[in-house]
């Protein structure tokens, strides 16, 4: 069973790129939601309780920032 993975990002975010590179390297399919492109994405991000990026949502798990251990754990659960 595959997991739904969403990465909230913005162009000026270096760590966002690092999260996406990690997911690419692991062969994980994910959806990118650039908060500068759609107000809807920004509101979804704010609903997680965070204002900054990256925020990686893996099913119901939210990982804020570049925390590979937390991302790996959520992918494995």
Beta strands, then each sheet from edge to edge (+ up, - down):
strand 1: 5-9
strand 2: 31-34
strand 3: 55-58
strand 4: 61-64
sheet 1: 2+ 1+ 3- 4+
end
